[in-house]
């Protein structure tokens, strides 16, 4: 994207070894846990804040722990994560092979709109070592989802999240028409690209797709008992979050998607086939969001870039549809200028979920870093 700004390890290893579909198996292995994730009853907020925020490692760039220059990567951003095919996959946006010294922000030569790294590393405490990238014949990380690279037509195609379903791998992406003012861009549409050969080649699906002005341009995805939940925001960092769901088996059927429209008197969620009826589940100026279940809090947590300039924020909810608690600072923009895109993976935690790990992009030097933070319960 070229726009400014121990027990857990053992559980991760068991899940990752299962391969495609591992995320849903991890979630649905315990009916009590699944019930907690979808329980309609009101629950108190329990997140007091975070402490011990630490930059552990630089993941991308010539001087990173992964020495990505060997894949012709000098700079790239984003880094959302998903499990598939027995690996963890890191999904990156605009990637450049060469950048002049002192260059700030996205740009350079040997441009690819997106790239994909993979790893079997299950120990997040010292940074994540990549096993490789999906690469071309000479070993350079290759573009997966093509783009026209014409400003005002289609400038780039940016993957916002990945997931596995029905034995295939999917990347949710947005077709960017034009990078506008900081925190806002024009998009043609959002949709999915699909791979059935372990990430080597990708096909853009004609459906499902969402209009470029919809609230599902950037998404975060979780599979709960065979149902995919998508939290979505619009084309930038200036609006709130909406929620949609679909049965995994129907992921490519646009008509099968249902949009959250509110709750019944007993707290049960209401769903509609009409996207126009979708209600906002979390207010704010939200961009580059990531939503996961956290075992320590027994709550959903959401991290995102604040379009208002506060930095990377974190919120909690007992239910996928909210209500979501007040935003708390995860990483302050005053501490890390130019930060964006704090992405989590539920399996990358320690101390029963008390310590979370996440990627974080920095506009300068336009690369991705690995961070940790300890969650603090109220009282």
C-alpha positions as CSV (number, residue, x, y, z in Angstrom):
1,X,0.0,0.0,0.0
2,X,1.5,3.3,-1.0
3,X,-0.4,5.6,1.3
4,X,1.0,7.5,4.3
5,X,-0.3,6.8,7.3
6,X,4.7,-21.5,25.6
7,X,1.2,-23.0,25.9
8,X,0.1,-20.8,23.0
9,X,3.1,-22.0,21.0
10,X,2.2,-25.6,21.5
11,X,-1.4,-24.9,20.4
12,X,-0.1,-23.0,17.4
13,X,2.1,-25.9,16.3
14,X,-0.8,-28.4,16.5
15,X,-3.1,-26.2,14.5
16,X,-0.5,-25.3,11.8
17,X,0.3,-29.0,11.2
18,X,-3.3,-29.5,10.1
19,X,-3.0,-27.4,7.0
20,X,-5.8,-25.8,5.1
21,X,-8.9,-25.4,7.2
22,X,-6.8,-25.2,10.4
23,X,-8.2,-21.9,11.5
24,X,-11.8,-23.3,11.7
25,X,-10.6,-26.5,13.4
26,X,-8.8,-24.4,16.1
27,X,-12.0,-22.4,16.7
28,X,-14.5,-25.2,16.6
29,X,-12.5,-27.9,18.6
30,X,-14.3,-26.8,21.8
31,X,-18.0,-26.1,21.7
32,X,-17.8,-24.1,24.9
33,X,-15.3,-21.8,23.3
34,X,-17.4,-21.4,20.2
35,X,-20.4,-20.6,22.4
36,X,-18.4,-17.9,24.2
37,X,-17.4,-16.4,20.8
38,X,-21.0,-16.1,19.7
39,X,-22.8,-15.7,23.0
40,X,-25.6,-13.1,22.7
41,X,-25.7,-12.2,26.4
42,X,-24.3,-8.9,27.5
43,X,-20.8,-9.1,29.0
44,X,-18.8,-6.4,30.8
45,X,-15.8,-4.8,29.2
46,X,-12.6,-6.2,30.7
47,X,-9.7,-4.6,28.7
48,X,-8.0,-1.9,30.7
49,X,-5.2,-1.1,28.2
50,X,-1.8,-2.4,27.2
51,X,1.7,-2.3,28.6
52,X,5.2,-3.4,27.7
53,X,4.8,-2.4,24.0
54,X,8.0,-3.7,22.4
55,X,9.5,-3.6,18.9
56,X,11.0,-7.1,18.6
57,X,12.4,-7.2,15.0
58,X,12.3,-5.7,11.6
59,X,10.7,-8.3,9.3
60,X,11.3,-6.9,5.8
61,X,14.0,-4.9,4.1
62,X,17.7,-5.4,3.4
63,X,18.7,-5.1,7.0
64,X,15.8,-7.1,8.4
65,X,16.0,-10.5,10.1
66,X,14.7,-12.0,6.9
67,X,17.2,-10.2,4.6
68,X,14.5,-9.8,2.0
69,X,16.9,-8.3,-0.5
70,X,17.5,-11.8,-1.7
71,X,13.9,-11.8,-2.9
72,X,14.4,-8.4,-4.5
73,X,12.5,-6.6,-1.7
74,X,13.9,-3.4,-0.4
75,X,10.6,-2.1,0.9
76,X,7.0,-3.3,1.4
77,X,4.1,-2.9,3.8
78,X,1.1,-4.4,5.5
79,X,1.7,-8.1,6.5
80,X,-1.7,-9.5,7.5
81,X,-1.5,-13.2,8.3
82,X,-3.5,-16.4,7.8
83,X,-3.0,-20.1,8.2
84,X,-3.2,-22.5,5.2
85,X,-1.4,-25.5,3.9
86,X,0.5,-26.1,7.1
87,X,2.1,-22.7,7.1
88,X,1.5,-19.1,8.2
89,X,1.3,-16.7,5.3
90,X,2.2,-13.1,5.4
91,X,0.4,-10.9,2.9
92,X,2.1,-7.8,1.7
93,X,1.1,-4.8,-0.3
94,X,3.1,-2.7,-2.8
95,X,6.6,-4.1,-2.9
96,X,9.7,-2.5,-4.4
97,X,13.0,-4.1,-5.3
98,X,15.1,-0.9,-5.3
99,X,14.8,2.3,-3.3
100,X,17.1,5.3,-3.2
101,X,18.8,6.1,0.1
102,X,16.6,8.3,2.2
103,X,13.5,7.7,0.2
104,X,10.3,8.0,2.4
105,X,7.1,6.2,1.8
106,X,6.0,3.8,-0.9
107,X,8.0,4.0,-4.1
108,X,11.0,2.7,-6.0
109,X,11.7,0.4,-8.9
110,X,10.8,-3.2,-9.7
111,X,7.3,-2.6,-8.4
112,X,4.9,-5.4,-7.6
113,X,1.4,-4.7,-6.2
114,X,1.5,-7.6,-3.8
115,X,3.7,-10.4,-2.6
116,X,3.3,-13.4,-0.2
117,X,5.8,-14.9,2.3
118,X,5.4,-18.1,4.3
119,X,6.8,-19.6,7.4
120,X,6.6,-22.6,9.8
121,X,8.0,-20.4,12.6
122,X,5.7,-20.9,15.7
123,X,7.8,-18.9,18.2
124,X,6.8,-15.2,18.0
125,X,9.0,-14.1,20.9
126,X,12.1,-13.4,18.9
127,X,10.6,-12.3,15.5
128,X,9.3,-14.4,12.7
129,X,11.8,-16.0,10.2
130,X,10.3,-16.5,6.8
131,X,11.0,-19.8,4.9
132,X,10.5,-18.0,1.6
133,X,8.3,-16.0,-0.7
134,X,6.2,-17.2,-3.6
135,X,8.8,-16.4,-6.2
136,X,9.6,-16.4,-9.9
137,X,12.2,-18.5,-11.8
138,X,15.1,-16.4,-10.6
139,X,14.0,-16.4,-6.9
140,X,12.4,-12.9,-6.7
141,X,9.1,-12.5,-4.9
142,X,6.5,-12.3,-7.6
143,X,3.3,-10.3,-8.0
144,X,0.2,-12.5,-7.3
145,X,-2.7,-10.4,-8.2
146,X,-2.0,-8.3,-11.4
147,X,-2.8,-4.7,-11.7
148,X,-2.9,-2.2,-14.6
149,X,-0.7,0.3,-12.7
150,X,-2.4,3.2,-14.4
151,X,-3.4,6.1,-12.2
152,X,-7.1,7.0,-12.5
153,X,-7.9,3.5,-14.0
154,X,-6.3,0.9,-11.7
155,X,-3.2,2.0,-9.8
156,X,-2.7,-1.2,-7.9
157,X,-4.3,-4.2,-6.3
158,X,-3.8,-4.4,-2.6
159,X,-4.6,-7.6,-0.6
160,X,-6.2,-6.7,2.7
161,X,-6.5,-10.2,4.3
162,X,-6.1,-13.9,3.5
163,X,-8.1,-17.0,4.5
164,X,-8.5,-20.7,3.6
165,X,-11.8,-22.2,2.6
166,X,-12.9,-25.5,1.0
167,X,-9.3,-26.6,0.4
168,X,-8.3,-23.4,-1.4
169,X,-6.5,-20.2,-0.4
170,X,-8.1,-16.8,-0.9
171,X,-6.9,-13.2,-0.8
172,X,-9.4,-10.5,-0.2
173,X,-8.1,-7.5,-2.2
174,X,-9.1,-4.0,-3.3
175,X,-8.6,-2.5,-6.8
176,X,-7.2,1.0,-6.1
177,X,-8.1,3.6,-8.7
178,X,-6.2,6.5,-7.2
179,X,-4.3,7.3,-4.0
180,X,-5.8,10.4,-2.7
181,X,-5.2,12.5,0.4
182,X,-3.6,10.8,3.4
183,X,-6.1,8.3,4.8
184,X,-8.3,8.2,1.8
185,X,-8.2,6.6,-1.6
186,X,-10.5,5.8,-4.5
187,X,-11.3,2.1,-5.3
188,X,-13.0,0.4,-8.2
189,X,-14.2,-2.6,-6.2
190,X,-13.1,-5.2,-3.7
191,X,-13.2,-9.0,-4.3
192,X,-11.3,-12.2,-3.9
193,X,-8.4,-13.9,-5.7
194,X,-8.1,-17.7,-5.4
195,X,-5.3,-20.2,-5.4
196,X,-5.6,-24.0,-5.7
197,X,-1.9,-24.8,-6.1
198,X,-0.4,-23.8,-2.7
199,X,-0.2,-20.1,-3.5
200,X,1.8,-20.4,-6.7
201,X,-0.8,-18.9,-9.0
202,X,-3.9,-16.8,-8.3
203,X,-7.1,-16.1,-10.2
204,X,-9.3,-13.0,-9.7
205,X,-12.9,-14.1,-9.1
206,X,-15.7,-12.3,-10.9
207,X,-17.8,-12.8,-7.8
208,X,-18.3,-12.0,-5.1
209,X,-17.4,-8.3,-5.5
210,X,-18.3,-5.2,-3.6
211,X,-18.6,-1.7,-5.0
212,X,-15.7,0.7,-4.5
213,X,-17.7,2.9,-2.2
214,X,-19.0,0.1,0.0
215,X,-18.0,-0.7,3.6
216,X,-16.3,-3.9,2.7
217,X,-13.2,-2.7,0.8
218,X,-10.8,-3.7,3.6
219,X,-11.7,-6.8,5.6
220,X,-10.6,-9.0,8.4
221,X,-11.7,-12.6,8.3
222,X,-12.4,-15.4,10.8
223,X,-13.9,-18.8,10.4
224,X,-16.2,-20.0,13.2
225,X,-17.6,-23.5,12.8
226,X,-17.7,-23.3,9.0
227,X,-19.1,-19.7,8.8
228,X,-16.8,-16.9,7.6
229,X,-17.2,-13.6,9.4
230,X,-15.9,-10.5,7.6
231,X,-15.4,-7.2,9.5
232,X,-15.1,-4.5,6.8
233,X,-14.3,-0.8,6.4
234,X,-14.4,1.5,3.4
235,X,-11.8,2.9,1.1
236,X,-9.6,4.6,3.6
237,X,-9.4,5.4,7.3
238,X,-12.4,7.7,7.8
239,X,-15.4,5.4,8.7
240,X,-16.6,2.7,11.0
241,X,-16.8,-1.1,10.8
242,X,-19.6,-3.3,9.4
243,X,-20.0,-7.0,9.5
244,X,-21.1,-9.7,7.1
245,X,-21.0,-13.5,7.1
246,X,-21.3,-16.5,4.7
247,X,-21.1,-20.2,5.0
248,X,-17.7,-21.4,4.0
249,X,-19.1,-23.6,1.3
250,X,-20.8,-20.6,-0.3
251,X,-17.9,-18.2,-0.1
252,X,-18.0,-17.6,-3.9
253,X,-21.8,-17.1,-4.0
254,X,-22.6,-13.4,-3.7
255,X,-26.2,-14.0,-2.9
256,X,-25.3,-16.1,0.1
257,X,-23.8,-13.3,2.1
258,X,-25.7,-11.8,5.0
259,X,-25.1,-8.4,6.6
260,X,-25.5,-7.6,10.2
261,X,-28.5,-5.2,10.8
262,X,-28.9,-5.1,14.6
263,X,-29.9,-7.2,17.5
264,X,-33.2,-8.6,18.8
265,X,-34.5,-7.9,22.3
266,X,-32.7,-11.0,23.6
267,X,-29.4,-9.8,22.1
268,X,-29.4,-12.3,19.2
269,X,-28.1,-10.8,15.9
270,X,-30.2,-10.0,12.9
271,X,-29.0,-10.5,9.4
272,X,-30.2,-9.3,6.0
273,X,-29.4,-10.3,2.4
274,X,-29.3,-6.5,1.6
275,X,-25.9,-4.8,2.0
276,X,-27.8,-1.5,2.1
277,X,-29.3,-2.5,5.4
278,X,-25.9,-3.2,7.1
279,X,-25.4,-1.3,10.4
280,X,-22.1,0.0,11.8
281,X,-20.8,-2.3,14.6
282,X,-17.9,0.0,15.7
283,X,-17.7,3.7,15.1
284,X,-14.5,5.5,14.4
285,X,-12.0,6.4,11.7
286,X,-10.8,2.8,11.1
287,X,-8.3,1.5,8.5
288,X,-6.3,-1.7,8.1
289,X,-8.2,-3.6,10.7
290,X,-7.5,-7.0,12.3
291,X,-10.0,-8.9,14.5
292,X,-9.2,-12.1,16.5
293,X,-10.5,-14.0,19.5
294,X,-8.3,-13.6,22.5
295,X,-8.3,-16.4,25.1
296,X,-6.9,-14.3,27.9
297,X,-9.7,-11.8,27.8
298,X,-12.3,-14.2,26.5
299,X,-13.2,-11.4,24.2
300,X,-12.8,-10.4,20.6
301,X,-10.1,-7.8,20.1
302,X,-9.8,-5.4,17.1
303,X,-6.6,-3.5,16.2
304,X,-6.5,-0.9,13.5
305,X,-5.0,2.3,12.1
306,X,-6.7,5.4,13.4
307,X,-7.5,7.8,10.6
308,X,-7.6,10.7,13.2
309,X,-3.8,10.3,13.7
310,X,-3.8,8.7,17.2
311,X,-1.8,5.7,15.9
312,X,-2.6,2.0,16.3
313,X,-5.7,1.4,18.5
314,X,-7.2,-1.6,20.2
315,X,-10.8,-2.4,21.2
316,X,-12.7,-5.3,22.7
317,X,-16.1,-6.9,22.4
318,X,-17.9,-10.0,23.8
319,X,-19.6,-10.5,20.4
320,X,-18.4,-10.2,16.8
321,X,-21.2,-7.6,16.2
322,X,-20.4,-5.5,19.3
323,X,-20.9,-3.4,21.2
324,X,-17.2,-2.6,21.0
325,X,-15.5,-0.9,23.9
326,X,-13.8,2.5,23.7
327,X,-10.6,2.6,21.7
328,X,-7.3,2.4,23.6
329,X,-3.9,3.2,22.4
330,X,-1.9,0.1,21.3
331,X,1.1,2.1,19.8
332,X,1.1,5.9,19.8
333,X,1.8,7.8,16.7
334,X,4.0,10.1,18.8
335,X,6.1,7.2,19.7
336,X,6.2,5.7,16.2
337,X,5.6,8.4,13.6
338,X,4.1,7.1,10.3
339,X,2.8,3.8,11.7
340,X,-0.1,1.9,10.3
341,X,-1.5,-1.6,9.7
342,X,-1.3,-3.5,13.1
343,X,-2.2,-7.0,12.1
344,X,-2.6,-10.0,14.5
345,X,-2.9,-13.8,14.2
346,X,-4.7,-15.5,17.2
347,X,-2.1,-18.2,17.3
348,X,0.8,-15.7,17.8
349,X,0.4,-15.1,21.6
350,X,2.1,-16.1,24.8
351,X,1.0,-16.5,28.4
352,X,-2.4,-17.7,27.5
353,X,-3.1,-14.8,25.3
354,X,-1.9,-12.1,27.7
355,X,0.9,-11.2,25.3
356,X,-0.1,-10.5,21.8
357,X,2.2,-10.1,18.8
358,X,1.5,-8.1,15.7
359,X,2.9,-6.7,12.5
360,X,3.3,-2.9,12.2
361,X,4.2,-0.9,9.1
362,X,6.2,2.3,9.1
363,X,5.9,4.8,6.3
364,X,9.6,5.6,6.8
365,X,11.5,3.4,6.0
366,X,8.4,1.7,4.3
367,X,8.9,-1.8,5.8
368,X,7.2,-4.1,8.3
369,X,8.1,-4.7,11.9
370,X,7.2,-7.2,14.6
371,X,5.8,-6.0,17.9
372,X,4.5,-7.4,21.1
373,X,2.2,-5.9,23.9
374,X,0.8,-7.2,27.1
375,X,-3.0,-6.9,27.6
376,X,-4.1,-5.5,31.0
377,X,-7.4,-6.4,32.5
378,X,-9.5,-3.8,34.3
379,X,-9.1,-3.8,38.1
